[in-house]
Amino acid sequence: MSLARQWKIWTVAFCSALLVMGAAKLAKVTASEPISKAASGTPSTRTKLPTAPDLGDRFSDGTPNFLRLDSPADQDAFRRRFVLIAEFQALRPEQDVPKEINDCAALLRYSYRNALRGRDDSWEIENRVKPPSALPSVEKYRYPATPVGADLFRIRPGRFVPTDIKDGSFAEFADAKTLKNFNTHFISKDIRVAQPGDLLFYRQLEQDTAFHSMIFIAHGEWNSAGVLEKNVGPESANQYVVYHTGPDGKDRGEMRRMRLTDLLQHPSPRWRPIPGNNNFLGVYRWNILREQN
């Protein structure tokens, strides 16, 4: 056999071996990947591409649909985390309460923001507390990864339109009046319909800061020492509200937890959450939890 013929045979054999090795590698990679929907007729298990945010405002209340918690699971997760975080502030040592919580609205903002964070970087880890074992996280989005970033609170009236995202309609700060007017909706003046995480708003014209808020905790999950206990759940007869008193002159104010029965019999009638009290504006609910007009 000539040298040229031997070289040709060797070249063909070498190329064939490369093709076989390449095909085997491709088959291995293909077998390890999920089959696409187009090829199999079933949904792909690959990571989904992010979808465009829903820029609608189904209730015309200024809150974009991309912030609303649509599923019952997310609504329950938000409520549980919101009340657990807020109640804890009233039970921890005063020096441990975050400095940013300096009035009633600050407590709302702090608890709201942290309730929307995930477990991986969550409030529980930062504060070295052990939450209930089954405490879930909101899944629709995780603060601050939203189209409005960390600016969760609407501060202007009007229906939401896409240009609101960048024109200053949303901010990280909002006082009690702004939270009431543009971020929550009225439910009732009957405290009996309140759900955990609902807000009680007051207008006290006798004080420098007219609008005040409290958080309805219901039965709560902490004992008076700031420890989670089994006997403080729904089986307990006590229901609670928590709030920050706000500054008064040189007094910085403080966090308080009060039994609802005591609030209903408050020595000052203007703080009683009853229909006949004109200072009590009613029970309000966050717009992100809104289900109907």
C-alpha positions, 0 to 999 in steps of 0.5 A: 500500500502506498504511503499516500493511501495509508495517510488517507485511510488514517485521516478518515479514521481520525475524523470519524473518531472525532465525530463519534466523540462529539456526538457522544458529548452532545447526547450527554448534554442533551440528556441532562437538560430538560426537554423544551415545551416545543419538543415535548408538549409539556412545560419546560423546567428551565428558569423562566425569563422574567415577565414584564410587570403588570402596569395596571391599577385594577382598583384605581387606588394608585397602587400598581398591580405589580405590587399587589399580593394576588394569591391567598398564600402571599397575603397570609405570608405578608400578614403573619410577617408584618404583625410578628415584626411589629409586635416584636418591637413593643416587646424588645428592650427599648435600646434594641428598637431600631432608631428609625422607629420614632413614631407610629408611621415609622413603625408601619413603614419598617414592618411593611418593608421587612415583611416583604423581604425573603428569608435568605436576607430577612429581618429574622436573621438580622435581629437574631430571633427564631421565627415560627417554624412554618413562617412563609415568605412572600413569593411574588417579589422580594423587597427591594427588587420591585419596579419601584425599587425601595420606594414602596409608598405612594405619596401622591393622589391619582390612579397609577400610570406607568410614568409614576414609577420614575416621577416621584409618585413613590417614596421610601418615606410616608407619614401617617396621613399619606399612608392612610390616604394613598396606601390603604383603604377603608374597611369599617369602623367596627373593630370586630371585622379587623384582620391581623395586620389591619391598621387603626387610624385616628385624627387627634386635632388636640395634638401637634401631629394630627394623624396616628396609627396602630396595628391590629395584631389579633392574638399575637405570637409573642409572650411578654418577654419577647419569646414565641410561645404556644399558648399565645396563639389563637387559643388565647383570649387576648387580642392586641394592638401595637403602636409607637406613641411618637415624640412629645416635646423632649420625650422621644416616645416609646413602643407599646402593646395593649390589649384590645379590651383595654383600648376599648375602655381607654381612660381617654375616650378619643382613643377608643376604636368605636363607631361613636368616636369621631377621632377614630377614623376606622379600620384600614387595610393595605392596598396590596391586600385589596380584593374588591372595591 
